[in-house]
Amino acid sequence: MSGGLEGRVALITGGSRGIGREIALRLARDGADVAVNYRRDAEAADEVVREIEGLGRRAKAYAASVDRFEDCAAMVEAVVADFGGIDILVNNAGIASRGQSVADTDPAEFERVMRTHCFAPHYMSKLVLPSMRTRAKEKGRGDIIMISSVATLYHAPNGAPYSMGKAAAEALALVLSKEERGNNIRTNIVAPGLTVTDMGERLAKATRGVADIHDLAAQSPFGRVSTPADVAAAVAYFVSADGEYANGQKINLHGGG
């Protein structure tokens, strides 16, 4: 199966589980070779690599904490050495905040969440741009995707660190869309709502009081909760030939509600 991404290399942060895993597999099915970033779970990352290789694509896992610039720099250097360059960056790695009010949020918690959602995408985008610019001259384009959240539409109480971090990532995407379009690099945003992942399960339990996220299907648009495949499909569109003219755009994946 091919979706026109042959010859392109994608780096997915947080690519070993959940949404990142599905994005990695979808882009591989569409023809890309994939660098899979993970922080702790080497076994899960290796499983994704094996699945991608089973699709006939190249893949390798890279351990790095993307909230640390030195880790990001070492990873990008290794990916470029192994694959020859980077054509697609998906800034997906994320963590949840603890659902406390601004008054009750510990400063360390605030910094932890902001470093993951705000600093990390800036680090990664900065570091991949030299390779991506060179590759875009040769191949005609490069793509940066920010995985955000519909939290930025609502700014609900008890979620300031997460909402602020995702809003910062969206601001970065919009700036990059203007700075890099002259280099044939497009930057876009995919913003999921509640999604069937481990993090989504924890969030559903904490905020909705349900043991199984699928119990929310009846309350959700179209009678189901969003899946990682929904998010991966939006990413695949943006980086495909069909998404060639999309730049500085955002897809909200909440079923319209």
C-alpha positions in Angstrom: 0.0 0.0 0.0 1.4 3.4 -0.9 0.3 7.0 -0.3 3.0 8.8 -2.2 5.5 9.3 0.6 8.2 7.1 -0.9 11.7 8.5 -0.5 10.6 10.7 2.4 11.8 10.3 6.0 9.5 11.1 9.0 10.6 11.6 12.6 7.8 11.1 15.1 8.3 12.3 18.7 6.5 10.1 21.2 6.1 7.5 18.4 6.1 4.3 20.4 2.5 4.5 21.8 -0.9 5.9 21.3 -1.4 8.6 18.7 2.3 8.7 17.8 2.4 5.0 17.2 -0.5 5.2 14.8 1.0 8.2 13.0 4.2 6.3 12.5 2.4 3.3 11.1 0.2 5.3 8.8 3.1 7.3 7.3 4.9 4.0 6.8 1.9 2.5 5.0 1.9 5.6 2.8 5.5 5.0 1.9 7.7 6.9 4.3 10.7 5.6 6.2 10.2 6.4 9.9 12.4 7.4 12.9 10.5 6.5 16.1 11.3 8.6 19.2 10.5 7.3 22.6 11.5 8.3 26.2 11.3 5.1 28.3 9.5 2.1 26.7 12.1 0.6 24.4 10.1 -2.5 23.9 7.1 -0.6 22.6 9.3 1.4 20.3 11.0 -1.7 19.0 7.6 -3.3 18.3 6.6 -0.3 16.2 9.9 -0.5 14.3 9.2 -4.2 13.6 5.7 -3.4 12.3 7.1 -0.7 10.0 9.8 -3.0 8.7 7.0 -5.6 8.0 5.5 -3.0 5.7 8.7 -2.9 3.7 9.9 0.5 5.1 13.0 1.4 7.0 12.6 2.3 10.7 14.7 2.8 13.8 13.9 3.8 17.4 15.7 6.6 19.2 15.6 7.2 22.9 15.4 10.9 23.8 13.7 13.2 26.3 12.4 15.9 23.9 12.2 18.4 26.8 16.0 18.5 26.9 17.8 20.3 24.0 20.9 18.1 24.2 18.8 14.9 23.8 17.0 16.4 20.8 20.2 17.5 19.2 21.8 14.1 19.6 18.7 12.4 18.2 18.4 14.6 15.2 22.1 14.2 14.4 21.6 10.4 14.6 18.5 10.3 12.4 20.2 12.4 9.7 23.2 10.1 9.8 21.1 7.0 9.6 18.5 8.1 7.1 20.3 10.9 5.1 17.9 13.6 6.3 14.5 14.5 7.6 11.5 15.5 5.4 8.7 15.3 7.9 8.7 16.2 11.6 5.6 15.3 13.8 5.8 17.0 17.2 3.6 14.6 19.0 5.2 13.8 22.4 2.9 15.0 25.2 2.0 14.6 28.8 -1.1 15.5 30.8 -1.3 18.0 33.6 -2.8 17.1 36.9 -6.1 19.0 36.6 -5.4 21.7 39.3 -6.4 25.3 39.5 -3.8 28.0 38.8 -3.7 28.7 42.5 -2.9 25.1 43.4 -0.5 24.2 40.5 3.0 23.4 41.7 5.6 25.5 39.8 7.5 22.3 39.0 4.4 20.8 37.5 3.9 23.9 35.3 7.4 23.8 34.1 7.3 20.1 33.4 4.2 20.4 31.2 5.4 23.5 29.4 8.8 22.1 28.6 7.1 19.1 26.9 4.5 21.0 25.0 6.2 24.4 24.4 10.0 24.0 24.6 10.2 20.5 22.9 8.5 21.5 19.6 10.7 24.6 19.4 13.8 22.5 20.0 12.9 19.9 17.5 11.7 22.3 14.8 14.9 24.4 15.1 17.1 21.3 14.9 15.5 19.6 11.9 15.3 22.8 9.8 18.9 22.6 8.3 18.3 19.1 7.0 14.7 19.8 6.0 15.6 22.9 4.0 18.3 21.0 2.1 15.9 18.1 1.4 13.1 20.4 0.4 15.3 21.9 -2.3 15.9 18.3 -3.6 12.5 16.8 -3.1 10.2 19.9 -3.4 8.9 20.1 0.1 9.2 19.5 3.9 6.5 19.3 6.5 6.2 20.1 10.2 3.1 18.9 12.1 2.2 20.0 15.6 -0.1 17.7 17.5 -2.1 20.1 19.6 -5.5 19.7 21.3 -9.0 21.1 21.2 -8.2 22.3 24.7 -7.0 25.4 23.0 -10.6 26.1 21.9 -12.1 26.0 25.4 -9.4 26.9 27.9 -11.3 25.0 30.6 -10.6 25.5 34.3 -8.0 23.3 36.0 -5.9 22.8 33.0 -3.8 25.9 32.5 -0.4 24.2 32.0 -1.7 21.9 29.3 -3.7 24.6 27.5 -0.9 27.1 27.7 1.6 24.5 26.3 -0.6 23.5 23.4 -1.4 27.2 22.6 2.3 27.9 22.5 2.9 25.0 20.1 0.1 26.4 17.9 1.7 29.8 17.9 5.0 28.3 16.9 3.4 26.5 14.0 1.8 29.7 12.7 5.2 31.5 12.9 7.0 28.7 11.2 4.4 28.6 8.4 5.4 32.1 7.5 9.1 31.8 8.2 9.7 28.6 6.2 7.3 28.7 3.3 10.0 30.3 1.2 12.0 27.1 1.8 9.1 24.9 0.6 8.3 23.8 4.2 4.7 23.7 5.3 3.7 23.8 9.0 0.2 22.7 10.1 -1.7 21.7 13.3 -3.8 18.7 14.1 -5.8 19.1 17.3 -7.5 16.0 18.7 -10.3 15.9 21.3 -10.6 13.0 23.7 -9.0 10.0 22.0 -8.8 6.3 22.8 -5.2 6.1 24.2 -3.8 5.4 27.6 -3.7 9.1 28.3 -7.3 9.5 27.1 -8.4 6.7 29.4 -6.8 8.4 32.4 -8.3 11.7 31.4 -11.8 10.2 31.0 -11.5 8.5 34.4 -10.3 11.7 36.1 -12.7 14.2 34.4 -15.7 12.2 33.5 -15.7 9.5 36.2 -15.8 6.5 33.8 -13.8 3.4 34.0 -13.8 2.8 30.2 -13.5 5.6 27.7 -15.8 3.8 25.3 -18.6 4.5 27.9 -18.6 8.0 26.5 -19.5 6.9 23.0 -23.2 7.7 23.4 -22.3 11.3 24.4 -19.9 11.7 21.6 -20.5 12.9 18.0 -21.3 10.0 15.6 -21.7 7.7 18.6 -18.0 7.0 19.1 -14.9 8.4 20.7 -12.0 9.6 18.5 -9.3 7.1 17.7 -5.6 7.5 17.0 -6.4 6.5 13.4 -8.5 9.6 13.0 -5.5 11.7 14.1 -3.1 9.8 11.8 -5.4 10.3 8.8 -5.3 14.1 9.3 -1.5 14.1 9.6 -1.3 11.9 6.4 -3.5 14.4 4.5 -1.3 17.4 5.5 2.0 15.7 4.4 0.5 14.2 1.2 0.3 15.6 -2.3 -3.3 16.4 -1.6 -2.2 18.7 1.3 0.4 20.5 -0.8 -1.2 23.9 -0.6 -2.1 23.7 3.1 0.1 25.8 5.3 -0.6 27.4 8.7 -3.8 25.4 8.9 -5.5 23.6 11.8 -7.8 20.5 11.8 -9.8 20.2 15.0 -10.8 16.5 15.5 -13.7 16.6 17.9 -16.5 15.5 15.7 -17.8 19.0 15.4 -18.8 19.0 19.0 
